[in-house]
Each structure stands twice: as C-alpha cells, then as structure tokens.
C-alpha cells in the first residue's frame, strides 16, 4: 500500500510517504520513502503551499492517483469520532464543529483536506482522519468528567486528551526497546514540544492524561499557560488587567493571553522555544531561569500525578522536540524520581507520521478496502 501522511501543526506541515505491507503489525512493515515540510500560518497559506511541497513526491513516486490512502492528523474529533475513520462529509462537518476547541489546528487540517481533494480528483474519497483524541478514548469517567455541574458532561464538556498519535507511538516503541509486551507495562509518556502533555499508559491503554477539554490544559508549555486557578480568568475579566487589553477584554482576549502569551514565552519575556531559553540562562537571564525552573517543576508534579494513577512504573518515555533534545530537563525530572530507585528512562523520536500510516493500514484491513 502507498500511503501519504499529512501532519499539520499550528504553524507547520510535514508530509511523509510510506510503503506498507500486509497487516502492518510491526514497525518494519511500514517504511518511510520520502518526507518534506513547510511553514504555514493560515488556511489559505496551507492550500497554496501543500501542492508545492508535494510536487517532488509526484515526480519520484508517481501521481496522486496511485496513492492508496492519504492520512490526515486531526487534533480534535469530539465525542462522536474517537477512532481512525474515512473522511466522509459527516466526519468533515464534525471536524469543522470542533475547530472552536482547537482553532490553531482543526481549521488548518480542513484546509489540507480541501487541498488534497483538488490533487486527488475522483480519488478524494481515499482520505482518512487519524484523531489525536482517539488514543485517550479508553480513559474512564472518573478521570474524564470535570467536577463542575453534571450538565457539563451532557453538553460534551469533558477531558479528551491530545497528542494521542505521539503517545501511542512512544508507548509501542518503548515496549519494543524494553523487549516486553506492551500489555504488561506501566508507562508515563511525555510529549514535550511547543505543546506538552503526559499520558499514563497501562497495558497499552491511556488511563489518564494532562490535556483536557482543549489543548490548553495541563502542563506549562511554550506559549500556553496549562492548568491555572479558574478564578484567574474571572478576576482578569472583572479588572481588565494583567495582560488583557482594557478596550478588548473578553473571550478572545483570554484566548490570546492563555494560548499565545503565556508559558515559557510569557514568563521569560523572550520566547517559547526551549533552545532560546537555555541560551538566555547561559547569558545570566533571571527570567529565563525562572521559566525553565517553573517548566521543570510543573512537569515533575504532573509526572507524580501520573505515577499515582498507574500505581507503579516500568519506564518514563520522553518524546517531542523538547523531550528528545533537552537533557537538562530530563536530568531534573529523573533526579526528582530518584526515590523510585532504578528507573528505565527512554528517549524516543516522535514518529507521528509512521503511526498515522499504521492506523491507515489497520482501517483498510478492517474495512476490506485495501
């Protein structure tokens, strides 16, 4: 099978072409043959850029009409769509409805789907949605229901969890490296990039995670605040201060502050990029050091919460750009976990596109559409 995986982030797009064989039950059954990426900042920019990014692929591996499937990473699928599925009109409508809760992602992902419609022509029906929320569909109500009025859950306000494609790959790869069946392991997978989340994985299933109703919950991140006292937005709205614009305060202003002007960027006043934070620390910048210390503290605290949920731990896994490359952060976390004694620590390259290709294979085998 010939599969194209399109992974759209909040400001970038990565495309990878895979050849897959048989059931794709092991990593050597899905082989990456080509990849390319680009930067985008709007749906229009993505519609324009995607054909240019993919043009070298058609020249080396055949035209779009020869693809068996195109997999799209979809950040938020809501309650209705918690598993990999074909991109029917109904599924597309659901993705558009969830854009309110993941605005930096779902709208761009829909733009990528529309761009591929034009490139695929009468084979546009071969597109597949792989949901970031799907891996966390196994979380029990005690973990996903928020302690507000019960009407919240009836209205779909609940913990969904995100980065599921990355967490699923990290857990599967950890089992391979440990030489142990995934079903026998208790893992904490740490996806740390511009967005950050943890997952408690027991027997290959997500049982808890730090992100919630939206990707803004949980850990302190590059430019997102993560979990905060719910009294803070109430106070800010009443007093129009501390980051809000007096003439422009409201829901949109809160969204800007919490998602784009907080986290590492907000505390340091410099950047949400961990590499720039570390450089500033080396130059003696006190606010950059505070940002790093806070980031590490919040991470250690949430790791402890996941550990309590699991009731034990076989390994902690670091993945994502920060997780893979920031050794000082890993050292800080491992030092805090020293009371556990010998602990397996794994650093695993994020391979979301490979996991998406595997999900495609499973769907096509399950539906007999190979």
C-alpha positions as MATLAB code, in Angstrom:
seq = 'XXXXXXXXXXXXXXXXXXXXXXXXXXXXXXXXXXXXXXXXXXXXXXXXXXXXXXXXXXXXXXXXXXXXXXXXXXXXXXXXXXXXXXXXXXXXXXXXXXXXXXXXXXXXXXXXXXXXXXXXXXXXXXXXXXXXXXXXXXXXXXXXXXXXXXXXXXXXXXXXXXXXXXXXXXXXXXXXXXXXXXXXXXXXXXXXXXXXXXXXXXXXXXXXXXXXXXXXXXXXXXXXXXXXXXXXXXXXXXXXXXXXXXXXXXXXXXXXXXXXXXXXXXXXXXXXXXXXXXXXXXXXXXXXXXXXXXXXXXXXXXXXXXXXXXXXXXXXXXXXXXXXXXXXXXXXXXXXXXXXXXXXXXXXXXXXXXXXXXXXXXXXXXXXXX';
ca = [
       0.000    0.000    0.000;
       1.114    3.522   -0.806;
       0.205    5.972    1.953;
       0.751    9.706    2.261;
       0.626   11.069    5.841;
      -0.039   14.798    6.260;
       0.725   16.145    9.733;
      -0.455   19.743   10.122;
       0.638   21.638   13.224;
      -0.280   25.125   14.373;
       2.390   26.693   12.130;
       3.886   23.884   10.049;
       3.038   20.943    7.843;
       5.023   17.731    7.407;
       4.280   15.248    4.641;
       5.657   11.691    4.585;
       5.181    8.954    2.000;
       5.152    5.312    3.149;
       5.063    1.906    1.583;
       3.211   -0.541    3.818;
       2.923   -4.295    3.603;
       0.402   -6.799    4.935;
      -1.130   -6.188    8.334;
       1.468   -3.605    9.401;
       1.688   -5.163   12.877;
       5.393   -4.431   13.259;
       7.430   -1.324   12.508;
       9.346   -2.915    9.648;
       6.073   -3.310    7.782;
       5.685    0.446    7.313;
       8.646    2.060    5.566;
       9.092    5.782    5.004;
      10.332    6.588    1.499;
      10.057   10.383    1.311;
       9.291   13.383    3.502;
       9.142   17.160    3.246;
       7.841   20.014    5.356;
       6.979   23.685    5.246;
       5.767   26.585    7.349;
       2.192   27.859    7.207;
       0.294   30.486    9.167;
      -3.235   30.341    7.758;
      -5.626   28.012    5.886;
      -5.065   29.976    2.660;
      -1.292   29.694    3.031;
      -1.618   25.937    3.540;
      -3.849   25.464    0.477;
      -1.242   27.301   -1.555;
       1.836   25.645   -0.050;
       0.771   21.997    0.003;
       0.852   21.413   -3.784;
       4.370   22.896   -3.931;
       5.561   20.770   -1.007;
       4.209   17.600   -2.602;
       5.348   18.260   -6.183;
       8.721   16.438   -5.736;
       6.854   13.360   -4.447;
       4.766   13.021   -7.600;
       7.917   13.289   -9.717;
       9.693   10.472   -7.862;
       6.899    8.141   -6.735;
       4.069    8.532   -9.215;
       0.970   10.743   -9.432;
      -1.626   11.259   -6.674;
      -3.959    8.826   -8.422;
      -1.603    5.972   -7.441;
      -1.962    6.580   -3.698;
      -3.978    4.025   -1.734;
      -4.722    6.426    1.109;
      -3.950    9.890    2.466;
      -3.885   10.127    6.264;
      -4.548   13.450    7.978;
      -3.735   14.125   11.620;
      -6.846   15.670   13.170;
      -6.295   17.182   16.607;
      -9.880   17.213   17.883;
     -12.567   14.710   16.924;
     -15.011   15.443   19.738;
     -17.150   12.725   21.285;
     -18.517   11.310   18.029;
     -15.187   10.429   16.415;
     -12.722    8.655   18.674;
     -11.197    6.252   16.155;
      -9.472    6.361   12.762;
     -12.083    6.705   10.034;
     -12.685    7.600    6.397;
     -13.183   11.310    5.765;
     -16.856   11.292    4.824;
     -18.846   14.548    4.559;
     -20.240   13.850    8.041;
     -16.756   13.455    9.520;
     -15.588   16.656    7.835;
     -18.528   18.533    9.350;
     -17.657   17.194   12.792;
     -14.038   18.341   12.408;
     -15.264   21.820   11.492;
     -17.526   21.882   14.556;
     -14.593   21.022   16.834;
     -12.455   23.841   15.404;
     -13.696   26.110   18.200;
     -11.827   23.927   20.714;
      -8.611   23.506   18.690;
      -8.631   26.614   16.472;
      -4.913   26.565   15.753;
      -5.178   23.069   14.300;
      -8.559   21.882   13.021;
      -9.043   24.765   10.570;
      -5.614   24.195    9.041;
      -6.250   20.456    8.855;
      -9.501   21.055    6.977;
      -7.563   23.251    4.561;
      -5.128   20.390    3.948;
      -8.034   18.037    3.241;
      -9.502   20.515    0.750;
      -6.133   20.925   -0.974;
      -5.848   17.159   -1.331;
      -9.395   16.987   -2.752;
      -8.165   19.008   -5.712;
      -4.964   16.977   -6.126;
      -6.688   13.587   -5.818;
      -9.671   14.363   -8.021;
     -12.057   11.386   -8.173;
      -9.907    9.572   -5.562;
     -10.546   12.196   -2.878;
     -12.595    9.579   -1.020;
      -9.349    7.783   -0.145;
      -8.619   10.278    2.629;
      -8.539    9.167    6.252;
      -8.783   11.044    9.563;
      -6.419    9.922   12.349;
      -7.512   11.636   15.559;
      -5.162   12.830   18.282;
      -8.001   12.301   20.753;
      -8.533    8.634   19.803;
      -5.762    7.122   21.943;
      -7.363    8.617   25.053;
     -10.813    7.147   24.371;
     -10.016    4.415   26.927;
      -9.914    6.862   29.856;
     -12.639    6.094   32.428;
     -15.325    8.615   33.536;
     -13.656    9.218   36.912;
     -10.726   10.707   35.006;
     -12.509   12.471   32.148;
     -15.518   14.065   33.870;
     -14.847   17.560   35.219;
     -16.048   18.346   38.770;
     -18.448   21.074   37.676;
     -22.215   20.795   37.238;
     -23.253   17.433   35.815;
     -24.779   19.300   32.860;
     -21.237   19.891   31.613;
     -20.774   16.263   30.644;
     -24.202   16.253   28.994;
     -23.028   19.185   26.847;
     -19.790   17.424   25.892;
     -17.523   19.337   28.269;
     -15.058   16.660   29.359;
     -11.402   15.686   29.249;
     -10.460   14.496   25.772;
      -6.661   14.465   25.813;
      -4.449   15.213   22.829;
      -1.095   14.205   21.266;
      -2.576   10.706   21.178;
      -0.806    9.733   17.960;
       2.549   10.600   19.533;
       1.730    8.889   22.848;
       0.630    5.728   21.011;
       3.868    5.591   19.018;
       6.005    6.275   22.088;
       4.321    3.507   24.080;
       4.579    0.963   21.266;
       8.230    1.790   20.613;
       9.024    1.656   24.349;
       7.711   -1.895   24.525;
       9.941   -2.863   21.598;
      13.028   -1.318   23.208;
      12.286   -2.945   26.572;
      11.647   -6.318   24.937;
       8.388   -6.665   26.837;
       4.765   -6.954   25.689;
       3.065   -3.569   25.811;
       0.153   -5.204   27.616;
       2.414   -5.850   30.618;
       3.864   -2.347   31.006;
       3.063    0.760   33.020;
       4.493    3.804   31.246;
       4.463    7.575   31.556;
       4.891    9.035   28.092;
       5.987   12.685   27.962;
       5.284   14.523   24.715;
       7.180   17.785   25.128;
       7.285   20.251   22.266;
       5.655   23.636   21.813;
       2.584   21.852   23.139;
       3.141   19.441   26.039;
       1.221   16.574   27.586;
       1.729   13.442   29.628;
      -0.129   10.158   29.381;
      -0.382    7.356   31.919;
      -0.342    4.192   29.799;
      -1.306    0.908   31.466;
      -1.292   -2.233   29.337;
      -1.089   -0.202   26.158;
      -4.142    1.911   27.016;
      -4.297    5.524   28.095;
      -5.806    5.737   31.584;
      -5.136    9.438   32.234;
      -3.571   12.461   30.566;
      -2.805   16.085   31.377;
      -4.524   17.858   28.475;
      -8.269   18.158   28.790;
     -11.246   19.734   27.033;
      -8.823   21.756   24.906;
      -5.064   21.567   24.232;
      -4.542   24.499   26.641;
      -4.899   22.350   29.781;
      -2.221   20.591   31.803;
       1.492   21.323   31.674;
       3.140   24.703   31.239;
       4.071   24.880   27.538;
       5.887   27.035   25.027;
       3.267   29.783   24.898;
       0.289   28.174   26.696;
      -0.238   28.509   30.418;
      -1.552   24.995   31.103;
      -3.660   24.429   34.221;
      -4.399   27.555   36.246;
      -6.748   28.591   39.039;
     -10.189   29.085   37.396;
     -10.556   32.211   39.499;
      -7.827   33.910   37.462;
      -9.857   34.453   34.255;
     -12.798   35.657   36.369;
     -10.526   38.187   38.088;
      -8.981   39.306   34.794;
     -12.361   39.861   33.177;
     -13.556   41.877   36.145;
     -10.451   44.047   36.352;
      -9.212   44.158   32.728;
      -5.566   43.848   33.633;
      -2.528   41.583   33.836;
      -2.224   41.008   30.095;
      -5.737   41.920   28.972;
      -6.384   44.954   26.814;
      -8.883   47.285   28.510;
     -10.686   48.062   25.259;
     -10.648   44.479   24.038;
     -11.145   42.187   27.039;
     -13.357   39.158   26.648;
     -13.217   35.544   25.499;
     -10.934   36.240   22.520;
      -8.542   38.243   24.667;
      -8.357   35.479   27.272;
      -7.671   33.004   24.492;
      -4.787   35.165   23.243;
      -3.237   35.507   26.697;
      -3.586   31.859   27.742;
      -2.581   30.285   24.426;
      -0.094   32.670   22.826;
       1.399   34.879   25.530;
       1.908   32.544   28.487;
       4.135   29.570   29.319;
       7.859   29.880   28.633;
       7.222   32.897   26.418;
       5.116   34.743   28.954;
       7.436   34.182   31.929;
      10.745   34.740   30.133;
       9.509   37.632   28.008;
      11.711   36.195   25.272;
      10.466   33.102   23.524;
       8.511   29.865   23.790;
      11.459   27.976   22.268;
      13.340   25.968   24.896;
      16.603   26.350   22.967;
      16.410   30.129   23.286;
      15.508   29.827   26.958;
      18.627   27.736   27.651;
      20.805   30.200   25.729;
      19.393   33.070   27.781;
      20.050   31.180   31.017;
      23.677   30.738   29.965;
      23.837   34.515   29.495;
      22.547   35.082   33.033;
      18.923   35.940   32.272;
      16.983   35.524   35.540;
      13.529   35.406   33.966;
      14.625   32.690   31.559;
      15.885   30.650   34.517;
      12.592   31.147   36.323;
      10.717   29.981   33.212;
      12.841   26.822   33.000;
      12.520   26.114   36.721;
       8.747   26.520   36.556;
       8.518   24.303   33.483;
      10.533   21.565   35.210;
       8.553   21.924   38.446;
       5.196   21.602   36.695;
       6.465   18.632   34.706;
       7.718   16.816   37.827;
       4.464   17.497   39.647;
       2.346   16.066   36.834;
       4.649   13.066   36.421;
       3.959   12.358   40.092;
       0.233   12.505   39.436;
       0.505   10.034   36.548;
       2.651    7.764   38.729;
      -0.054    7.714   41.401;
      -2.708    6.850   38.812;
      -0.618    3.954   37.491;
       0.312    2.629   40.936;
       3.820    1.836   39.715;
       6.119    2.482   36.805;
       8.211    0.436   34.394;
       9.603    3.320   32.335;
       9.291    7.010   31.646;
       9.443    7.999   27.990;
      10.479   11.383   26.587;
       9.474   12.366   23.059;
       8.870   15.545   21.050;
      11.367   18.287   20.277;
      11.983   19.316   23.911;
      11.672   15.796   25.292;
      14.226   14.431   22.857;
      16.745   17.266   22.923;
      16.683   18.953   26.337;
      18.986   16.844   28.511;
      18.933   19.288   31.475;
      15.163   18.887   31.712;
      15.326   15.084   31.642;
      18.048   15.158   34.300;
      15.876   17.354   36.540;
      12.912   15.001   36.257;
      14.990   11.876   36.834;
      16.629   13.434   39.891;
      13.190   14.093   41.365;
      12.233   10.476   40.708;
      15.379    9.132   42.369;
      13.314    7.786   45.285;
      11.977    5.116   42.918;
      15.410    3.526   42.662;
      16.435    2.079   39.317;
      14.204    3.558   36.628;
      14.125    2.904   32.905;
      14.325    6.210   31.019;
      13.775    6.152   27.267;
      14.200    8.910   24.683;
      12.136    8.102   21.598;
      11.965   10.108   18.396;
       8.476   11.380   17.658;
       7.189    9.485   14.620;
       3.599   10.614   14.322;
       3.518   10.095   10.565;
       4.564    6.455   10.885;
       1.853    5.879   13.475;
      -0.659    7.520   11.125;
       0.377    5.168    8.325;
      -0.072    2.186   10.630;
      -3.538    3.435   11.575;
      -4.375    3.647    7.868;
      -3.338    0.047    7.380;
      -5.490   -1.095   10.294;
      -8.513    0.773    8.958;
      -8.117   -0.563    5.429;
      -7.606   -4.124    6.654;
     -10.624   -3.800    8.974;
     -12.904   -2.398    6.273;
     -11.551   -4.529    3.448;
     -10.638   -1.510    1.317;
      -7.024   -2.369    0.515;
];
